[in-house]
């Protein structure tokens, strides 16, 4: 009976199925769940690499602008935010990957669903509405001031620079929020797939 239920679950994922044993189906379902979780890992890995790249940029530019206190403060605040983001990303990556207790599929899946649900729908899930503008402003200022090759105070006192930053800000923020919303929808879609798979597995008798 259990094998028939597992066959039904797999058939809802892939119509082309040959009769398989319970163990084979369990392995296939775990593989499918891991493939879906790997989509989250790819996004996390990209975020981690981006954070590392930004930290190197901030270190290099800060060393070259040691005489500009305001620029150093801007980079320090941004660097702190990036480091927090990096640590969070690494911990998240580890938690998704880790299965040191070799849990059964249902329990293993339940843990990851709980973790992903907290990130995507928990009380801090809307924090990006505050974080993105802050990240954007500090990053743009850091890059702009560095390549202007002037002191921070000189750049923000230059009318052309301020007008350029003000005009570019709505466009940059719109693109940033649009990208984040697309990624979140993609992640929520994958989370719903995992929830549905877990629900079906829990109904297996």
Contact map, one row per residue, 1 for C-alpha under 8 A:
1111100000000000000000000000000000000000000000000000000000000000000000000000000000000000000000000000000000000000000000000000000000000000000000000000000000000000000000000000000000000000000000000000000000001
1111110000000000000001000000000000000000000000000000000000000000000000000000000000000000000000000000000000000000000000000000000000000000000000000000000000000000000000000000000000000000000000000000000000011
1111111000000000000011001000000000000000000000000000000000000000000000000000000000000000000000000000000000000000000000000000000000000000000000000000000000000000000000000000000000000000000000000000000000000
1111111100000000000000000000000000000000000000000000000000000000000000000000000000000000000000000000000000000000000000000000000000000000000000000000000000000000000000000000000000000000000000000000000000000
1111111110000000000000000000000000000000000000000000000000000000000000000000000000000000000000000000000000000000000000000000000000000000000000000000000000000000000000000000000000000000000000000000000000011
0111111111000000000001001100000000000000000000000000000000000000000000000000000000000000000000000000000000000000000000000000000000000000000000000000000000000000000000000000000000000000000000000000000010010
0011111111100000001100001000000000000000000000000000000000000000000000000000000000000000000000000000000000000000000000000000000000000000000000000000000000000000000000000000000000000000000000000000000000000
0001111111110000000000000000000000000000000000000000000000000000000000000000000000000000000000000000000000000000000000000000000000000000000000000000000000000000000000000000000000000000000000000000000000000
0000111111111000000000000000000000000000000000000000000000000000000000000000000000000000000000000000000000000000000000000000000000000000000000000000000000000000000000000000000000000000000000000000100110000
0000011111111110100000001001100000000000000000000000000000000000000000000000000000000000000000000000000000000000000000000000000000000000000000000000000000000000000000000000000000000000000000000000000000000
0000001111111111100000000000000000000000000000000000000000000000000000000000000000000000000000000000000000000000000000000000000000000000000000000000000000000000000000000000000000000000000000000000000000000
0000000111111110000000000000000000000000000000000000000000000000000000000000000000000000000000000000000000000000000000000000000000000000000000000000000000000000000000000000000000000000000000000000000000000
0000000011111110000000000000000000000000000000000000000000000000000000000000000000000000000000000000000000000000000000000000000000000000000000000000000000000000000000000000000000000000000000000000000000000
0000000001111111100000000000000000000000000000000000000000000000000000000000000000000000000000000000000000000000000000000000000000000000000000000000000000000000000000000000000000000000000000000000000000000
0000000001111111100000000000000000000000000000000000000000000000000000000000000000000000000000000000000000000000000000000000000000000000000000000000000000000000000000000000000000000000000000000000000000000
0000000000100111110000000000000000000000000000000000000000000000000000000000000000000000000000000000000000000000000000000000000000000000000000000000000000000000000000000000000000000000000000000000000000000
0000000001100111111000000000000000000000000000000000000000000000000000000000000000000000000000000000000000000000000000000000000000000000000000000000000000000000000000000000000000000000000000000000000000000
0000000000000001111100000000000000000000000000000000000000000000000000000000000000000000000000000000000000000000000000000000000000000000000000000000000000000000000000000000000000000000000000000000000000000
0000001000000000111110000000000000000000000000000000000000000000000000000000000000000000000000000000000000000000000000000000000000000000000000000000000000000000000000000000000000000000000000000000000000000
0000001000000000011111011000000000000000000000000000000000000000000000000000000000000000000000000000000000000000000000000000000000000000000000000000000000000000000000000000000000000000000000000000000000000
0010000000000000001111111000000000000000000000000000000000000000000000000000000000000000000000000000000000000000000000000000000000000000000000000000000000000000000000000000000000000000000000000000000000000
0110010000000000000111111100000000000000000000000000000000000000000000000000000000000000000000000000000000000000000000000000000000000000000000000000000000000000000000000000000000000000000000000000000000000
0000000000000000000011111110000000000000000000000000000000000000000000000000000000000000000000000000000000000000000000000000000000000000000000000000000000000000000000000000000000000000000000000000000000000
0000000000000000000111111111000000000000000000000000000000000000000000000000000000000000000000000000000000000000000000000000000000000000000000000000000000000000000000000000000000000000000000000000000000000
0010011001000000000111111111100000000000000000000000000000000000000000000000000000000000000000000000000000000000000000000000000000000000000000000000000000000000000000000000000000000000000000000000000000000
0000010000000000000001111111110000000000000000000000000000000000000000000000000000000000000000000000000010000000000000000000000000000000000000000000000000000000000000000000000000000000000000000000000000000
0000000000000000000000111111111000000000000000000000000000000000000000000000000000000000000000000000000000000000000000000000000000000000000000000000000000000000000000000000000000000000000000000000000000000
0000000001000000000000011111111100000000000000000000000000000000000000000000000000000000000000000000000000000000000000000000000000000000000000000000000000000000000000000000000000000000000000000000000000000
0000000001000000000000001111111110000000000000000000000000000000000000000000000000000000000000000000000000000000000000000000000000000000000000000000000000000000000000000000000000000000000000000000000000000
0000000000000000000000000111111111000000000000000000000000000000000000000000000000000000000000000000000010000000000000000000000000000000000000000000000000000000000000000000000000000000000000000000000000000
0000000000000000000000000011111111100000000000000000000000000000000000000000000000000000000000000000000000000000000000000000000000000000000000000000000000000000000000000000000000000000000000000000000000000
0000000000000000000000000001111111110000000000000000000000000000000000000000000000000000000000000000000000000000000000000000000000000000000000000000000000000000000000000000000000000000000000000000000000000
0000000000000000000000000000111111111000000000000000000000000000000000000000000000000000000000000000000000001000000000000000000000000000000000000000000000000000000000000000000000000000000000000100000000000
0000000000000000000000000000011111111100000000000000000000000000000000000000000000000000000000000000000000000000000000000000000000000000000000000000000000000000000000000000000000000000000000000000000000000
0000000000000000000000000000001111111110000000000000000000000000000000000000000000000000000000000000000000000000000000000000000000000000000000000000000000000000000000000000000000000000000000000000000000000
0000000000000000000000000000000111111111000000000000000000000000000000000000000000000000000000000000000000000000000000000000000000000000000000000000000000000000000000000000000000000000000001000100000000000
0000000000000000000000000000000011111111100000000000000000000000000000000000000000000000000000010000000000000000000000000000000000000000000000000000000000000000000000000000000000000000000001000000000000000
0000000000000000000000000000000001111111110000000000000000000000000000000000000000000000000000000000000000000000000000000000000000000000000000000000000000000000000000000000000000000000000000000000000000000
0000000000000000000000000000000000111111111000000000000000000000000000000000000000000000000000000000000000000000000000000000000000000000000000000000000000000000000000000000000000000000000000000000000000000
0000000000000000000000000000000000011111111100000000000000000000000000000000000000000000000000000000000000000000000000000000000000000000000000000000000000000000000000000000000000000000001000000000000000000
0000000000000000000000000000000000001111111110000000000000000000000000000000000000000000000010010000000000000000000000000000000000000000000000000000000000000000000000000000000000000000000000000000000000000
0000000000000000000000000000000000000111111111000000000000000000000000000000000000000000000000000000000000000000000000000000000000000000000000000000000000000000000000000000000000000000000000000000000000000
0000000000000000000000000000000000000011111111100000000000000000000000000000000000000000000000000000000000000000000000000000000000000000000000000000000000000000000000000000000000000000000000000000000000000
0000000000000000000000000000000000000001111111110000000000000000000000000000000000000000110110000000000000000000000000000000000000000000000000000000000000000000000000000000000000000000000000000000000000000
0000000000000000000000000000000000000000111111111000000000000000000000000000000000000000100010000000000000000000000000000000000000000000000000000000000000000000000000000000000000000000000000000000000000000
0000000000000000000000000000000000000000011111111100000000000000000000000000000000000000000000000000000000000000000000000000000000000000000000000000000000000000000000000000000000000000000000000000000000000
0000000000000000000000000000000000000000001111111110000000000000000000000000000000000100100000000000000000000000000000000000000000000000000000000000000000000000000000000000000000000000000000000000000000000
0000000000000000000000000000000000000000000111111111000000000000000000000000000000000100110000000000000000000000000000000000000000000000000000000000000000000000000000000000000000000000000000000000000000000
0000000000000000000000000000000000000000000011111111100000000000000000000000000000000000000000000000000000000000000000000000000000000000000000000000000000000000000000000000000000000000000000000000000000000
0000000000000000000000000000000000000000000001111111110000000000000000000000000000000000000000000000000000000000000000000000000000000000000000000000000000000000000000000000000000000000000000000000000000000
0000000000000000000000000000000000000000000000111111111000000000000000000000000001101100000000000000000000000000000000000000000000000000000000000000000000000000000000000000000000000000000000000000000000000
0000000000000000000000000000000000000000000000011111111100000000000000000000000000000100000000000000000000000000000000000000000000000000000000000000000000000000000000000000000000000000000000000000000000000
0000000000000000000000000000000000000000000000001111111110000000000000000000000000000000000000000000000000000000000000000000000000000000000000000000000000000000000000000000000000000000000000000000000000000
0000000000000000000000000000000000000000000000000111111111000000000000000000000001000000000000000000000000000000000000000000000000000000000000000000000000000000000000000000000000000000000000000000000000000
0000000000000000000000000000000000000000000000000011111111100000000000000000001001100000000000000000000000000000000000000000000000000000000000000000000000000000000000000000000000000000000000000000000000000
0000000000000000000000000000000000000000000000000001111111110000000000000000000000000000000000000000000000000000000000000000000000000000000000000000000000000000000000000000000000000000000000000000000000000
0000000000000000000000000000000000000000000000000000111111111000000000000000000000000000000000000000000000000000000000000000000000000000000000000000000000000000000000000000000000000000000000000000000000000
0000000000000000000000000000000000000000000000000000011111111100000000000010001000000000000000000000000000000000000000000000000000000000000001000000000000000000000000000000000000000000000000000000000000000
0000000000000000000000000000000000000000000000000000001111111110000000000000000000000000000000000000000000000000000000000000000000000000000000000000000000000000000000000000000000000000000000000000000000000
0000000000000000000000000000000000000000000000000000000111111111000000000000000000000000000000000000000000000000000000000000000000000000000000000000000000000000000000000000000000000000000000000000000000000
0000000000000000000000000000000000000000000000000000000011111111100000000000000000000000000000000000000000000000000000000000000000000000000000000100000000000000000000000000000000000000000000000000000000000
0000000000000000000000000000000000000000000000000000000001111111110000110010000000000000000000000000000000000000000000000000000000000000000000000000000000000000000000000000000000000000000000000000000000000
0000000000000000000000000000000000000000000000000000000000111111110000000000000000000000000000000000000000000000000000000000000000000000000000000000000000000000000000000000000000000000000000000000000000000
0000000000000000000000000000000000000000000000000000000000011111110000000000000000000000000000000000000000000000000000000000000000000000000000000000000000000000000000000000000000000000000000000000000000000
0000000000000000000000000000000000000000000000000000000000001111111100110000000000000000000000000000000000000000000000000000000000000000000000000000000000000000000000000000000000000000000000000000000000000
0000000000000000000000000000000000000000000000000000000000000111111110010000000000000000000000000000000000000000000000000000000000000000000000000000000000000000000000000000000000000000000000000000000000000
0000000000000000000000000000000000000000000000000000000000000000111110000000000000000000000000000000000000000000000000000000000000000000000000000000000000000000000000000000000000000000000000000000000000000
0000000000000000000000000000000000000000000000000000000000000000111111110000000000000000000000000000000000000000000000000000000000000000000000000000001100000000000000000000000000000000000000000000000000000
0000000000000000000000000000000000000000000000000000000000000000011111111000000000000000000000000000000000000000000000000000000000000000000000000000000000000000000000000000000000000000000000000000000000000
0000000000000000000000000000000000000000000000000000000000000000000111111100000000000000000000000000000000000000000000000000000000000000000000000000000110000000000000000000000000000000000000000000000000000
0000000000000000000000000000000000000000000000000000000000000100100111111110000000000000000000000000000000000000000000000000000000000000000001001000001100000000000000000000000000000000000000000000000000000
0000000000000000000000000000000000000000000000000000000000000100110111111111000000000000000000000000000000000000000000000000000000000000000000000000000000000000000000000000000000000000000000000000000000000
0000000000000000000000000000000000000000000000000000000000000000000011111111100000000000000000000000000000000000000000000000000000000000000000000000000000000000000000000000000000000000000000000000000000000
0000000000000000000000000000000000000000000000000000000000000000000001111111110000000000000000000000000000000000000000000000000000000000010011000000000000000000000000000000000000000000000000000000000000000
0000000000000000000000000000000000000000000000000000000001000100000000111111111000000000000000000000000000000000000000000000000000000000010001000000000000000000000000000000000000000000000000000000000000000
0000000000000000000000000000000000000000000000000000000000000000000000011111111100000000000000000000000000000000000000000000000000000000000000000000000000000000000000000000000000000000000000000000000000000
0000000000000000000000000000000000000000000000000000000000000000000000001111111110000000000000000000000000000000000000000000000000000000000000000000000000000000000000000000000000000000000000000000000000000
0000000000000000000000000000000000000000000000000000000000000000000000000111111111000000000000000000000000000000000000000000000000000010011000000000000000000000000000000000000000000000000000000000000000000
0000000000000000000000000000000000000000000000000000001001000000000000000011111111100000000000000000000000000000000000000000000000000000000000000000000000000000000000000000000000000000000000000000000000000
0000000000000000000000000000000000000000000000000000000000000000000000000001111111110000000000000000000000000000000000000000000000000000000000000000000000000000000000000000000000000000000000000000000000000
0000000000000000000000000000000000000000000000000000000000000000000000000000111111111000000000000000000000000000000000000000000000000010000000000000000000000000000000000000000000000000000000000000000000000
0000000000000000000000000000000000000000000000000010011000000000000000000000011111111100000000000000000000000000000000000000000000000000000000000000000000000000000000000000000000000000000000000000000000000
0000000000000000000000000000000000000000000000000010001000000000000000000000001111111110000000000000000000000000000000000000000000000000000000000000000000000000000000000000000000000000000000000000000000000
0000000000000000000000000000000000000000000000000000000000000000000000000000000111111111000000000000000000000000000000000000000000000000000000000000000000000000000000000000000000000000000000000000000000000
0000000000000000000000000000000000000000000000000010000000000000000000000000000011111111100000000000000000000000000000000000000000000000000000000000000000000000000000000000000000000000000000000000000000000
0000000000000000000000000000000000000000000000110011000000000000000000000000000001111111110000000000000000000000000000000000000000000000000000000000000000000000000000000000000000000000000000000000000000000
0000000000000000000000000000000000000000000000000000000000000000000000000000000000111111111000000000000000000000000000000000000000000000000000000000000000000000000000000000000000000000000000000000000000000
0000000000000000000000000000000000000000000000000000000000000000000000000000000000011111111100000000000000000000000000000000000000000000000000000000000000000000000000000000000000000000000000000000000000000
0000000000000000000000000000000000000000000110110000000000000000000000000000000000001111111110000000000000000000000000000000000000000000000000000000000000000000000000000000000000000000000000000000000000000
0000000000000000000000000000000000000000000100010000000000000000000000000000000000000111111111000000000000000000000000000000000000000000000000000000000000000000000000000000000000000000000000000000000000000
0000000000000000000000000000000000000000000000000000000000000000000000000000000000000011111111100000000000000000000000000000000000000000000000000000000000000000000000000000000000000000000000000000000000000
0000000000000000000000000000000000000000000100000000000000000000000000000000000000000001111111110000000000000000000000000000000000000000000000000000000000000000000000000000000000000000000000000000000000000
0000000000000000000000000000000000000000100110000000000000000000000000000000000000000000111111111000000000000000000000000000000000000000000000000000000000000000000000000000000000000000000000000000000000000
0000000000000000000000000000000000000000000000000000000000000000000000000000000000000000011111111100000000000000000000000000000000000000000000000000000000000000000000000000000000000000000000000000000000000
0000000000000000000000000000000000000000000000000000000000000000000000000000000000000000001111111100000000000000000000000000000000000000000000000000000000000000000000000000000000000000000000000000000000000
0000000000000000000000000000000000001000100000000000000000000000000000000000000000000000000111111100000000000001000000000000000000000000000000000000000000000000000000000000000000000000000000000000000000000
0000000000000000000000000000000000000000000000000000000000000000000000000000000000000000000011111110000000000000000000000000000000000000000000000000000000000000000000000000000000000000000000000000000000000
0000000000000000000000000000000000000000000000000000000000000000000000000000000000000000000001111111000000000000000000000000000000000000000000000000000000000000000000000000000000000000000000000000000000000
0000000000000000000000000000000000000000000000000000000000000000000000000000000000000000000000001111111000010000000000000000000000000000000000000000000000000000000000000000000000000000000000000000000000000
0000000000000000000000000000000000000000000000000000000000000000000000000000000000000000000000000111110000000000000000000000000000000000000000000000000000000000000000000000000000000000000000000000000000000
0000000000000000000000000000000000000000000000000000000000000000000000000000000000000000000000000011111000000000000000000000000000000000000000000000000000000000000000000000000000000000000000000000000000000
0000000000000000000000000000000000000000000000000000000000000000000000000000000000000000000000000011111100010000000000000000000000000000000000000000000000000000000000000000000000000000000000000000000000000
0000000000000000000000000000000000000000000000000000000000000000000000000000000000000000000000000010111110110000000000000000000000000000000000000000000000000000000000000000000000000000000000000000000000000
0000000000000000000000000000000000000000000000000000000000000000000000000000000000000000000000000000011111110000000000000000000000000000000000000000000000000000000000000000000000000000000000000000000000000
0000000000000000000000000100010000000000000000000000000000000000000000000000000000000000000000000000001111111000000000000000000000000000000000000000000000000000000000000000000000000000000000000000000000000
0000000000000000000000000000000000000000000000000000000000000000000000000000000000000000000000000000000111111100000000000000000000000000000000000000000000000000000000000000000000000000000000000000010011000
0000000000000000000000000000000000000000000000000000000000000000000000000000000000000000000000000000001111111110000000000000000000000000000000000000000000000000000000000000000000000000000000000000000000000
0000000000000000000000000000000000000000000000000000000000000000000000000000000000000000000000000010011111111111000000000000000000000000000000000000000000000000000000000000000000000000000000000000000000000
0000000000000000000000000000000010000000000000000000000000000000000000000000000000000000000000000000000011111111100000000000000000000000000000000000000000000000000000000000000000000000000000000100010000000
0000000000000000000000000000000000000000000000000000000000000000000000000000000000000000000000000000000001111111110000000000000000000000000000000000000000000000000000000000000000000000000000000000010000000
0000000000000000000000000000000000000000000000000000000000000000000000000000000000000000000000000000000000111111111000000000000000000000000000000000000000000000000000000000000000000000000000000000000000000
0000000000000000000000000000000000000000000000000000000000000000000000000000000000000000000000010000000000011111111100000000000000000000000000000000000000000000000000000000000000000000000000000000000000000
0000000000000000000000000000000000000000000000000000000000000000000000000000000000000000000000000000000000001111111110000000000000000000000000000000000000000000000000000000000000000000000000100110000000000
0000000000000000000000000000000000000000000000000000000000000000000000000000000000000000000000000000000000000111111111000000000000000000000000000000000000000000000000000000000000000000000000000000000000000
0000000000000000000000000000000000000000000000000000000000000000000000000000000000000000000000000000000000000011111111100000000000000000000000000000000000000000000000000000000000000000000000000000000000000
0000000000000000000000000000000000000000000000000000000000000000000000000000000000000000000000000000000000000001111111110000000000000000000000000000000000000000000000000000000000000000000000100000000000000
0000000000000000000000000000000000000000000000000000000000000000000000000000000000000000000000000000000000000000111111111100000000000000000000000000000000000000000000000000000000000000000000100000000000000
0000000000000000000000000000000000000000000000000000000000000000000000000000000000000000000000000000000000000000011111111110100000000000000000000000000000000000000000000000000000000000000000000000000000000
0000000000000000000000000000000000000000000000000000000000000000000000000000000000000000000000000000000000000000001111111101100000000000000000000000000000000000000000000000000000000000000000000000000000000
0000000000000000000000000000000000000000000000000000000000000000000000000000000000000000000000000000000000000000000111111100100000000000000000000000000000000000000000000000000000000001001100000000000000000
0000000000000000000000000000000000000000000000000000000000000000000000000000000000000000000000000000000000000000000011111111100000000000000000000000000000000000000000000000000000000000000000000000000000000
0000000000000000000000000000000000000000000000000000000000000000000000000000000000000000000000000000000000000000000011111111100000000000000000000000000000000000000000000000000000000000000000000000000000000
0000000000000000000000000000000000000000000000000000000000000000000000000000000000000000000000000000000000000000000001001111110000000000000000000000000000000000000000000000000000000000000000000000000000000
0000000000000000000000000000000000000000000000000000000000000000000000000000000000000000000000000000000000000000000000101111111000000000000000000000000000000000000000000000000000000000000000000000000000000
0000000000000000000000000000000000000000000000000000000000000000000000000000000000000000000000000000000000000000000001111111111100000000000000000000000000000000000000000000000000000000000000000000000000000
0000000000000000000000000000000000000000000000000000000000000000000000000000000000000000000000000000000000000000000000000011111110000000000000000000000000000000000000000000000000000000000000000000000000000
0000000000000000000000000000000000000000000000000000000000000000000000000000000000000000000000000000000000000000000000000001111111100000000000000000000000000000000000000000000000000000000000000000000000000
0000000000000000000000000000000000000000000000000000000000000000000000000000000000000000000000000000000000000000000000000000111111110000000000000000000000000000000000000000000000000000000000000000000000000
0000000000000000000000000000000000000000000000000000000000000000000000000000000000000000000000000000000000000000000000000000011111111000000000000000000000000000000000000000000000000000000000000000000000000
0000000000000000000000000000000000000000000000000000000000000000000000000000000000000000000000000000000000000000000000000000001111111100000000000000000000000000000000000000000000000000000000000000000000000
0000000000000000000000000000000000000000000000000000000000000000000000000000000000000000000000000000000000000000000000000000001111111110000000000000000000000000000000000000000000000000000000000000000000000
0000000000000000000000000000000000000000000000000000000000000000000000000000000000000000000000000000000000000000000000000000000111111111000000000000000000000000000000000000100110000000000000000000000000000
0000000000000000000000000000000000000000000000000000000000000000000000000000000000000000000000000000000000000000000000000000000011111111100000000000000000000000000000000000100000000000000000000000000000000
0000000000000000000000000000000000000000000000000000000000000000000000000000000000000000000000000000000000000000000000000000000001111111110000000000000000000000000000000000000000000000000000000000000000000
0000000000000000000000000000000000000000000000000000000000000000000000000000010010000000000000000000000000000000000000000000000000111111111000000000000000000000000000000000000000000000000000000000000000000
0000000000000000000000000000000000000000000000000000000000000000000000000000000000000000000000000000000000000000000000000000000000011111111100000000000000000000000000000001100000000000000000000000000000000
0000000000000000000000000000000000000000000000000000000000000000000000000000000000000000000000000000000000000000000000000000000000001111111110000000000000000000000000001000000000000000000000000000000000000
0000000000000000000000000000000000000000000000000000000000000000000000000110010000000000000000000000000000000000000000000000000000000111111111000000000000000000000000000000000000000000000000000000000000000
0000000000000000000000000000000000000000000000000000000000000000000000000000010000000000000000000000000000000000000000000000000000000011111111100000000000000000000000000000000000000000000000000000000000000
0000000000000000000000000000000000000000000000000000000000000000000000000000000000000000000000000000000000000000000000000000000000000001111111110000000000000000000000000000000000000000000000000000000000000
0000000000000000000000000000000000000000000000000000000000000000000000000100000000000000000000000000000000000000000000000000000000000000111111111000000000000000000000000000000000000000000000000000000000000
0000000000000000000000000000000000000000000000000000000001000000000000100110000000000000000000000000000000000000000000000000000000000000011111111100000000000000000000000000000000000000000000000000000000000
0000000000000000000000000000000000000000000000000000000000000000000000000000000000000000000000000000000000000000000000000000000000000000001111111110000000000000000000000000000000000000000000000000000000000
0000000000000000000000000000000000000000000000000000000000000000000000000000000000000000000000000000000000000000000000000000000000000000000111111111000000000000000000000000000000000000000000000000000000000
0000000000000000000000000000000000000000000000000000000000000000000000100000000000000000000000000000000000000000000000000000000000000000000011111111111100100000000000000000000000000000000000000000000000000
0000000000000000000000000000000000000000000000000000000000001000000000000000000000000000000000000000000000000000000000000000000000000000000001111111110000000000000000000000000000000000000000000000000000000
0000000000000000000000000000000000000000000000000000000000000000000000000000000000000000000000000000000000000000000000000000000000000000000000111111100000000000000000000000000000000000000000000000000000000
0000000000000000000000000000000000000000000000000000000000000000000000000000000000000000000000000000000000000000000000000000000000000000000000011111110000100000000000000000000000000000000000000000000000000
0000000000000000000000000000000000000000000000000000000000000000000000000000000000000000000000000000000000000000000000000000000000000000000000001111111000000000000000000000000000000000000000000000000000000
0000000000000000000000000000000000000000000000000000000000000000000000000000000000000000000000000000000000000000000000000000000000000000000000001101111101100000000000000000000000000000000000000000000000000
0000000000000000000000000000000000000000000000000000000000000000000100100000000000000000000000000000000000000000000000000000000000000000000000001000111111100000000000000000000000000000000000000000000000000
0000000000000000000000000000000000000000000000000000000000000000000101100000000000000000000000000000000000000000000000000000000000000000000000001000011111110000000000000000000000000000000000000000000000000
0000000000000000000000000000000000000000000000000000000000000000000001000000000000000000000000000000000000000000000000000000000000000000000000000000001111111000000000000000000000000000000000000000000000000
0000000000000000000000000000000000000000000000000000000000000000000000000000000000000000000000000000000000000000000000000000000000000000000000000000011111111100000000000000000000000000000000000000000000000
0000000000000000000000000000000000000000000000000000000000000000000000000000000000000000000000000000000000000000000000000000000000000000000000001001011111111100110000000000000000000000000000000000000000000
0000000000000000000000000000000000000000000000000000000000000000000000000000000000000000000000000000000000000000000000000000000000000000000000000000000111111110110000000000000000000000000000000000000000000
0000000000000000000000000000000000000000000000000000000000000000000000000000000000000000000000000000000000000000000000000000000000000000000000000000000011111110010000000000000000000000000000000000000000000
0000000000000000000000000000000000000000000000000000000000000000000000000000000000000000000000000000000000000000000000000000000000000000000000000000000001111111110000000000000000000000000000000000000000000
0000000000000000000000000000000000000000000000000000000000000000000000000000000000000000000000000000000000000000000000000000000000000000000000000000000000011111111000000000000000000000000000000000000000000
0000000000000000000000000000000000000000000000000000000000000000000000000000000000000000000000000000000000000000000000000000000000000000000000000000000000000111111100000000000000000000000000000000000000000
0000000000000000000000000000000000000000000000000000000000000000000000000000000000000000000000000000000000000000000000000000000000000000000000000000000000110111111110000000000000000000000000000000000000000
0000000000000000000000000000000000000000000000000000000000000000000000000000000000000000000000000000000000000000000000000000000000000000000000000000000000111111111111000000000000000000000000000000000000000
0000000000000000000000000000000000000000000000000000000000000000000000000000000000000000000000000000000000000000000000000000000000000000000000000000000000000011111111100000000000000000000000000000000000000
0000000000000000000000000000000000000000000000000000000000000000000000000000000000000000000000000000000000000000000000000000000000000000000000000000000000000001111111110000000000000000000000000000000000000
0000000000000000000000000000000000000000000000000000000000000000000000000000000000000000000000000000000000000000000000000000000000000000000000000000000000000000111111111000000000000000000000000000000000000
0000000000000000000000000000000000000000000000000000000000000000000000000000000000000000000000000000000000000000000000000000000000000000000000000000000000000000011111111100000000000000000000000000000000000
0000000000000000000000000000000000000000000000000000000000000000000000000000000000000000000000000000000000000000000000000000000000000000000000000000000000000000001111111110000000000000000000000000000000000
0000000000000000000000000000000000000000000000000000000000000000000000000000000000000000000000000000000000000000000000000000000000000000000000000000000000000000000111111111000000000000000000000000000000000
0000000000000000000000000000000000000000000000000000000000000000000000000000000000000000000000000000000000000000000000000000000000000000100000000000000000000000000011111111100000000000000000000000000000000
0000000000000000000000000000000000000000000000000000000000000000000000000000000000000000000000000000000000000000000000000000000000000000000000000000000000000000000001111111110000000000000000000000000000000
0000000000000000000000000000000000000000000000000000000000000000000000000000000000000000000000000000000000000000000000000000000000000000000000000000000000000000000000111111111000000000000000000000000000000
0000000000000000000000000000000000000000000000000000000000000000000000000000000000000000000000000000000000000000000000000000000000000001000000000000000000000000000000011111111100000000000000000000000000000
0000000000000000000000000000000000000000000000000000000000000000000000000000000000000000000000000000000000000000000000000000000000011001000000000000000000000000000000001111111110000000000000000000000000000
0000000000000000000000000000000000000000000000000000000000000000000000000000000000000000000000000000000000000000000000000000000000000000000000000000000000000000000000000111111111000000000000000000000000000
0000000000000000000000000000000000000000000000000000000000000000000000000000000000000000000000000000000000000000000000000000000000000000000000000000000000000000000000000011111111100000000000000000000000000
0000000000000000000000000000000000000000000000000000000000000000000000000000000000000000000000000000000000000000000000000000000000010000000000000000000000000000000000000001111111110000000000000000000000000
0000000000000000000000000000000000000000000000000000000000000000000000000000000000000000000000000000000000000000000000000000000000010000000000000000000000000000000000000000111111111000000000000000000000000
0000000000000000000000000000000000000000000000000000000000000000000000000000000000000000000000000000000000000000000000000000000000000000000000000000000000000000000000000000011111111100000000000000000000000
0000000000000000000000000000000000000000000000000000000000000000000000000000000000000000000000000000000000000000000000000000000000000000000000000000000000000000000000000000001111111110000000000000000000000
0000000000000000000000000000000000000000000000000000000000000000000000000000000000000000000000000000000000000000000000000000000000000000000000000000000000000000000000000000000111111111000000000000000000000
0000000000000000000000000000000000000000000000000000000000000000000000000000000000000000000000000000000000000000000000000000000000000000000000000000000000000000000000000000000011111111100000000000000000000
0000000000000000000000000000000000000000000000000000000000000000000000000000000000000000000000000000000000000000000000000000000000000000000000000000000000000000000000000000000001111111110000000000000000000
0000000000000000000000000000000000000000000000000000000000000000000000000000000000000000000000000000000000000000000000000000000000000000000000000000000000000000000000000000000000111111111000000000000000000
0000000000000000000000000000000000000000000000000000000000000000000000000000000000000000000000000000000000000000000000010000000000000000000000000000000000000000000000000000000000011111111100000000000000000
0000000000000000000000000000000000000000000000000000000000000000000000000000000000000000000000000000000000000000000000000000000000000000000000000000000000000000000000000000000000001111111110000000000000000
0000000000000000000000000000000000000000000000000000000000000000000000000000000000000000000000000000000000000000000000000000000000000000000000000000000000000000000000000000000000000111111111000000000000000
0000000000000000000000000000000000000001000000000000000000000000000000000000000000000000000000000000000000000000000000010000000000000000000000000000000000000000000000000000000000000011111111100000000000000
0000000000000000000000000000000000000000000000000000000000000000000000000000000000000000000000000000000000000000000000010000000000000000000000000000000000000000000000000000000000000001111111110000000000000
0000000000000000000000000000000000000000000000000000000000000000000000000000000000000000000000000000000000000000000000000000000000000000000000000000000000000000000000000000000000000000111111111000000000000
0000000000000000000000000000000000011000000000000000000000000000000000000000000000000000000000000000000000000000000000000000000000000000000000000000000000000000000000000000000000000000011111111100000000000
0000000000000000000000000000000000000000000000000000000000000000000000000000000000000000000000000000000000000000100110000000000000000000000000000000000000000000000000000000000000000000001111111110000000000
0000000000000000000000000000000000000000000000000000000000000000000000000000000000000000000000000000000000000000000000000000000000000000000000000000000000000000000000000000000000000000000111111111000000000
0000000000000000000000000000000000000000000000000000000000000000000000000000000000000000000000000000000000000000000000000000000000000000000000000000000000000000000000000000000000000000000011111111100000000
0000000000000000000000000000000010010000000000000000000000000000000000000000000000000000000000000000000000001000100000000000000000000000000000000000000000000000000000000000000000000000000001111111110000000
0000000000000000000000000000000000000000000000000000000000000000000000000000000000000000000000000000000000000000100000000000000000000000000000000000000000000000000000000000000000000000000000111111111000000
0000000000000000000000000000000000000000000000000000000000000000000000000000000000000000000000000000000000000000000000000000000000000000000000000000000000000000000000000000000000000000000000011111111100000
0000000010000000000000000000000000000000000000000000000000000000000000000000000000000000000000000000000000000000000000000000000000000000000000000000000000000000000000000000000000000000000000001111111110000
0000000000000000000000000000000000000000000000000000000000000000000000000000000000000000000000000000000001001100000000000000000000000000000000000000000000000000000000000000000000000000000000000111111111000
0000000000000000000000000000000000000000000000000000000000000000000000000000000000000000000000000000000000000000000000000000000000000000000000000000000000000000000000000000000000000000000000000011111111100
0000000010000000000000000000000000000000000000000000000000000000000000000000000000000000000000000000000000000000000000000000000000000000000000000000000000000000000000000000000000000000000000000001111111110
0000010010000000000000000000000000000000000000000000000000000000000000000000000000000000000000000000000001000000000000000000000000000000000000000000000000000000000000000000000000000000000000000000111111110
0000000000000000000000000000000000000000000000000000000000000000000000000000000000000000000000000000000001000000000000000000000000000000000000000000000000000000000000000000000000000000000000000000011111111
0000000000000000000000000000000000000000000000000000000000000000000000000000000000000000000000000000000000000000000000000000000000000000000000000000000000000000000000000000000000000000000000000000001111111
0100110000000000000000000000000000000000000000000000000000000000000000000000000000000000000000000000000000000000000000000000000000000000000000000000000000000000000000000000000000000000000000000000000111111
1100100000000000000000000000000000000000000000000000000000000000000000000000000000000000000000000000000000000000000000000000000000000000000000000000000000000000000000000000000000000000000000000000000001111
